[in-house]
Amino acid sequence: MTTLLGYASLACVAAGLVSAAVVLLVSRSGRLALQAALDLWVAAGLLRLTMPPEWEHLLGAAAIIAIRQLAGAALAHRADREAGGTGGVVRPPLGP
């Protein structure tokens, strides 16, 4: 059973790479491609958690989730700045 889970986890990692490449080719958006890859890599990390418990599996899944959250927040902040947003800061109107 652990061999099957190991192969399923590896398949999720490979699918993440392939899906990121496809999303990048179709949408020309690096942000969407990174999100697609990281979602499948999170799935791979969670599959590894079903194997016999080892700290490396837990730390790996936690690291992938942390990277996913940080990358998503950074890219959203960058997209907001490029769009001319204020990043959640309310600015008073200028003039009388």
C-alpha angles and dihedrals in degrees: 000000000000090000090055091049090049091054091046089052091049090049090054091052091050091045088052091056093046095045092048090053092048093047090048092051095046102039102022087221117131090190093058091044092052091048092051092049094046092049091056091043089054087053089052091051092049091050089054089055089065090063121088107302117273128159091231091063093050093046091047093052091045091049093051092049092048092049090047092052094045094046092047093050093046093048092046090050091049092048090050092051092048090050090054095252123151095230093244094312113130111219123198117243116263122240133022 
